[in-house]
Amino acid sequence: MMNKRKIIFSTSSLCIGGAEKFLVSLVNKLDYSKFECIIISYSENNPLATKLNKEVELKVFPRNYKFDLKPLVKTREFIKNRNPDLLFCLGFFSFFLTHISTLLRFDKKRRIISYHTTIHRNRKDHQLMKFYSKFIRKTDKIISVCNNQINYTTNQFKIDRSYFTTIYNGVDTNYWRLPNSLDESLKIRNQYGIPPDAKVIIQTAAFRPEKNHKAAVDAFHLLNKNGMNNVFLLFVGDGNLKPEIENYVTTLNLNERIIFAGNQDNVQPFYWASNIFTLTSKGVETFSIAALEALNCGLPCVLTDIGGANEMIENGVNGYLTKTNFEDISEQWNKALLACFDKENISLSIKKKFSLDLMINNYEQLLN
């Protein structure tokens, strides 16, 4: 019987986000006859923990503030006792915490950094990335999720390209699918009072500054002013900025057309109820799992042209790329709503290029 490779994964949290969903998908799908998976979370906010397979062990060493060093003492002792073959860090902040925890004592441990950010949300995060990158060792490997991310990161932070390997994000193409019937498409519309003949634009994203929800509202307002009146904008997600965006929608008198659905355990019926998927992000976004899920459901996408969006979207075939300003977003939405897309081909293309099975195979080869 072959020895299992023991891997300790570290993450800032298991909150509801694209990178965190990626980590859960990865550890849930790895071959447990080959790998033993342990996750360290540095937060008490771990809603995705309920999605982990029972074979995956979770240890929580919460921080009281961003650079709280107390959990690192626990991490150091835990790594000493478990003696993993590999340390897998979700993002550079997690990498930095792991680096400090293992300083000197575990210098020979192989480390992989799974990196899911391109343009940072602010100057402070950009400067912190420059700081974190100074601790990369020759034996470390950085996994990017698209090629554009490598180009940007090597130019901005002077990290040599030899450290990088690209593995695209993948989604469960057996779960995400086209609707089987008209009833599946109408279920959410009936629930929220959306007419069957109306067009629906859906955005699934946490209400954070980089997601640029205000631009989405302004783009929708412009769309209505330009005569596209039988259209609804459906926001799925939650976050600190949600009340501010709700108030802004009220000032524009768009309450009847813009729907706030909150967080949803199952977002697939919302995709089935929609005509196009959009992300209006102005930073951080790199290779959106939510966009891949929507595409697999046959939805054309309008994505801001940041990160790896142009490695996912082919204009006029499965959607359109847009600039981050609301005028261009509105124009591309209008084009997408008037276009005729082949939903089956959109879904089939994702199955071929960005399946979860393909992603897992690539990671297992790397982890071995």
C-alpha positions in Angstrom: 0.0 0.0 0.0 1.5 3.3 -1.1 2.0 6.0 1.6 -0.4 8.9 1.4 0.9 12.4 0.9 -0.1 14.5 3.8 -1.0 18.1 2.9 -1.8 21.0 5.2 -3.9 23.7 3.5 -3.9 27.1 5.1 -6.5 29.8 4.4 -7.5 33.2 5.9 -11.1 31.8 6.3 -13.7 29.5 4.7 -16.0 32.4 4.0 -18.3 32.4 0.9 -16.0 33.5 -1.9 -14.5 32.2 -5.1 -11.1 31.3 -3.8 -12.6 29.6 -0.8 -15.1 27.7 -2.9 -12.2 26.6 -5.1 -10.4 25.2 -2.0 -13.4 23.2 -0.8 -13.9 21.8 -4.3 -10.2 20.8 -4.5 -10.0 19.0 -1.1 -13.4 17.3 -1.6 -12.4 15.8 -4.9 -8.8 14.7 -4.2 -8.2 11.0 -4.2 -8.1 10.1 -0.4 -6.2 6.9 -1.2 -3.3 9.1 -2.2 -3.7 12.3 -0.1 -4.5 13.2 3.5 -6.1 16.6 3.6 -6.0 19.0 6.6 -7.2 22.6 6.5 -6.0 25.4 8.9 -8.3 28.4 8.9 -7.2 31.6 10.6 -10.8 32.8 11.2 -14.0 31.8 13.1 -16.0 32.8 10.0 -16.1 29.4 8.1 -19.6 28.9 6.6 -18.1 26.7 3.9 -16.9 24.3 6.5 -20.3 22.5 6.3 -19.5 21.7 2.7 -16.3 19.7 3.5 -16.2 16.0 3.2 -15.9 14.1 6.5 -12.4 12.9 5.4 -11.1 16.5 5.5 -9.9 17.6 8.9 -10.4 21.3 9.8 -8.4 23.1 12.5 -9.4 26.7 13.4 -6.7 29.0 14.8 -8.6 32.4 14.8 -6.9 35.8 14.7 -8.3 38.7 16.8 -6.8 41.1 14.2 -5.1 40.8 10.8 -1.5 40.4 12.1 -2.3 38.6 15.4 0.7 36.3 15.9 -0.8 34.1 18.6 -2.4 31.6 16.2 1.0 31.1 14.5 2.4 29.5 17.7 -0.4 26.9 17.4 0.3 26.5 13.7 3.9 25.9 14.4 3.2 23.2 17.0 0.5 21.6 14.8 2.8 21.4 11.8 5.6 19.9 14.0 3.2 17.2 15.2 1.6 16.4 11.9 4.8 16.6 9.8 3.1 17.2 6.4 4.8 16.5 3.0 3.5 19.7 1.6 2.1 23.1 2.7 -0.6 24.5 0.4 -1.4 28.2 1.0 -4.5 29.9 -0.3 -3.3 33.4 -1.2 -0.2 35.3 -0.2 -1.5 36.4 3.2 -2.0 32.8 4.2 1.4 32.1 2.7 3.0 34.8 4.9 1.4 33.5 8.1 2.6 30.0 7.2 6.0 31.3 6.5 6.3 33.0 9.9 4.9 29.9 11.6 7.5 27.6 10.1 10.5 30.0 10.1 13.8 28.2 10.5 12.4 24.9 11.8 10.6 23.8 8.7 12.5 25.6 6.0 12.8 22.5 3.8 9.0 21.9 3.6 7.7 22.3 0.1 5.2 25.1 -0.3 2.6 25.8 -2.9 0.8 29.2 -3.1 -2.6 29.2 -4.8 -3.1 32.7 -6.0 -6.6 34.1 -6.9 -6.0 37.9 -7.1 -4.8 40.0 -10.0 -5.4 43.8 -9.5 -5.6 44.5 -5.7 -8.5 46.4 -4.3 -6.4 49.2 -2.9 -2.8 50.5 -2.6 -2.3 49.0 0.8 -3.0 45.5 -0.4 -0.8 46.1 -3.4 2.1 47.2 -1.1 1.5 44.2 1.2 1.8 41.9 -1.8 5.2 43.4 -2.6 6.2 42.6 1.0 4.8 39.0 1.0 6.6 38.2 -2.3 10.0 38.8 -0.6 9.6 35.5 1.3 9.3 33.3 -1.7 11.9 30.5 -1.8 13.4 28.8 -4.8 11.5 25.6 -3.9 8.1 27.3 -3.8 5.6 27.0 -6.6 2.8 29.6 -7.4 -0.3 28.3 -9.0 -2.1 31.0 -11.1 -5.6 30.5 -12.4 -5.1 32.3 -15.7 -2.2 33.5 -17.9 -3.0 37.2 -17.6 -2.5 36.9 -13.9 1.0 35.7 -14.4 1.8 38.6 -16.8 0.4 41.2 -14.4 2.0 39.7 -11.3 5.5 39.2 -12.7 5.5 42.8 -14.1 4.1 44.4 -10.9 5.9 42.4 -8.2 9.1 41.3 -10.0 8.5 37.6 -9.3 10.3 35.4 -11.8 8.0 33.5 -14.3 9.7 30.2 -13.4 7.8 30.1 -10.1 4.4 30.0 -11.9 2.2 27.2 -13.2 -1.3 27.9 -14.6 -4.2 25.7 -13.7 -7.6 27.1 -14.7 -10.4 27.0 -12.2 -13.0 24.3 -12.9 -16.7 23.6 -12.0 -18.7 20.5 -11.6 -20.1 20.2 -15.1 -22.4 17.3 -14.0 -24.1 19.6 -11.4 -24.3 22.9 -13.3 -26.5 22.4 -16.3 -29.2 23.8 -18.6 -32.7 23.8 -17.3 -34.7 20.6 -18.1 -38.0 22.3 -18.4 -39.8 25.7 -18.6 -41.0 25.1 -15.0 -37.4 25.2 -13.8 -36.8 28.5 -15.6 -40.0 30.1 -14.3 -39.7 29.0 -10.6 -37.6 32.0 -9.4 -39.4 34.4 -11.8 -42.7 33.4 -10.2 -41.2 33.7 -6.7 -40.0 37.3 -7.3 -42.8 38.5 -9.5 -40.7 38.7 -12.7 -42.9 38.3 -15.9 -42.1 35.4 -18.2 -41.3 37.7 -21.1 -39.0 40.0 -19.2 -35.2 39.9 -19.6 -33.1 39.3 -16.4 -29.5 40.2 -15.8 -28.0 38.4 -12.8 -24.9 39.3 -10.8 -23.8 36.9 -8.0 -21.2 38.7 -5.9 -20.6 39.8 -2.3 -21.3 43.5 -1.7 -17.7 44.6 -1.5 -16.1 47.7 -3.1 -14.2 45.8 -5.8 -17.4 44.2 -7.0 -18.5 47.6 -8.2 -22.3 47.2 -7.6 -22.9 50.9 -7.9 -21.7 50.8 -11.5 -24.1 48.0 -12.1 -27.0 50.1 -10.8 -25.9 53.1 -12.9 -25.6 50.9 -16.0 -29.1 49.5 -15.4 -30.5 53.0 -14.9 -28.9 54.0 -18.2 -30.3 50.9 -19.9 -33.8 51.9 -18.8 -33.4 55.5 -19.9 -32.4 54.2 -23.3 -35.6 52.3 -23.7 -34.9 48.8 -22.4 -37.7 48.8 -19.9 -38.8 45.2 -19.6 -35.5 44.2 -17.9 -34.8 43.2 -14.3 -31.4 43.2 -12.4 -31.1 40.4 -9.9 -28.4 40.7 -7.2 -27.6 37.5 -5.4 -25.2 37.9 -2.5 -24.7 39.8 0.7 -22.1 42.0 2.4 -21.4 45.3 4.2 -22.2 47.5 1.3 -25.6 46.0 0.6 -27.6 48.6 2.6 -25.8 51.5 0.8 -26.6 50.0 -2.6 -30.3 49.4 -1.6 -30.6 53.0 -0.6 -29.0 54.1 -3.9 -31.5 52.0 -5.8 -34.4 53.7 -3.9 -33.1 57.2 -4.8 -33.2 56.2 -8.4 -36.7 54.8 -8.0 -35.6 51.4 -9.3 -36.9 49.2 -6.5 -39.4 47.4 -8.7 -36.7 46.5 -11.3 -33.7 45.7 -9.1 -34.1 42.7 -6.8 -31.9 41.8 -3.8 -32.1 38.1 -3.3 -29.4 37.8 -0.6 -27.2 34.8 -0.1 -28.5 31.6 -1.6 -27.5 28.0 -0.8 -28.5 27.0 -4.3 -28.0 29.7 -7.0 -28.6 27.4 -10.0 -32.4 28.1 -10.2 -31.5 31.9 -10.3 -29.3 31.2 -13.3 -32.1 29.3 -15.0 -34.4 32.3 -14.5 -31.9 34.7 -16.1 -30.9 35.8 -19.6 -27.3 37.0 -19.0 -24.8 36.8 -16.2 -22.6 39.8 -15.4 -19.7 40.8 -13.2 -18.9 44.5 -12.9 -15.8 44.1 -10.8 -13.0 46.7 -11.0 -10.3 44.7 -9.1 -9.3 41.4 -7.5 -11.4 39.3 -9.9 -9.2 36.8 -11.7 -11.0 33.8 -13.1 -14.5 33.8 -11.7 -16.0 30.4 -10.6 -19.4 32.0 -10.6 -19.0 33.0 -14.2 -18.0 29.4 -15.1 -21.1 28.1 -13.3 -23.3 30.5 -15.2 -21.8 29.6 -18.5 -22.3 25.9 -17.8 -25.9 26.7 -17.2 -26.0 28.2 -20.8 -25.9 31.9 -19.7 -23.9 34.3 -21.9 -21.7 36.6 -19.7 -20.9 40.2 -19.7 -17.7 40.6 -17.7 -15.4 43.5 -17.1 -12.1 42.9 -18.9 -9.9 42.3 -15.9 -8.0 39.2 -14.8 -8.6 36.2 -17.1 -12.0 37.3 -18.4 -10.7 37.4 -22.0 -9.4 33.8 -21.5 -13.0 32.8 -20.7 -15.2 35.0 -22.9 -15.2 35.2 -26.7 -17.1 38.3 -27.8 -20.3 37.4 -29.5 -19.9 33.7 -28.9 -20.5 33.3 -25.2 -20.9 36.9 -24.1 -19.1 40.3 -24.2 -16.2 42.0 -22.4 -16.7 45.4 -21.0 -14.7 48.3 -19.5 -15.4 49.0 -15.8 -17.3 52.3 -16.4 -21.1 52.1 -16.2 -21.7 53.5 -19.7 -19.8 50.7 -21.4 -21.3 48.1 -19.1 -24.8 49.3 -20.1 -23.8 49.2 -23.8 -22.5 45.6 -23.6 -25.6 44.5 -21.6 -27.8 45.9 -24.4 -25.8 44.0 -27.0 -26.0 40.8 -25.1 -29.8 41.1 -24.4 -30.4 41.7 -28.1 -28.1 38.9 -29.4 -29.0 35.3 -30.1 -26.7 32.9 -28.3 -26.4 29.1 -28.6 -26.9 28.1 -25.0 -26.0 24.4 -25.6 -22.7 25.3 -27.2 -21.9 27.7 -24.4 -22.4 25.0 -21.9 -20.6 22.4 -23.9 -17.5 24.6 -24.3 -17.2 24.9 -20.5 -17.5 21.1 -20.1 -14.5 20.7 -22.5 -12.2 23.4 -21.1 -13.1 24.1 -17.5 -14.4 21.0 -15.9 -13.7 20.3 -12.2 -12.4 16.8 -13.2 -9.8 18.4 -15.5 -8.8 20.8 -12.7 -8.5 18.0 -10.1 -6.3 15.9 -12.5 -4.0 18.8 -13.0 -3.7 19.4 -9.3 -3.1 15.8 -8.4 -0.2 15.6 -10.9 1.3 18.7 -9.3 0.7 17.5 -5.7 2.3 14.1 -6.5 
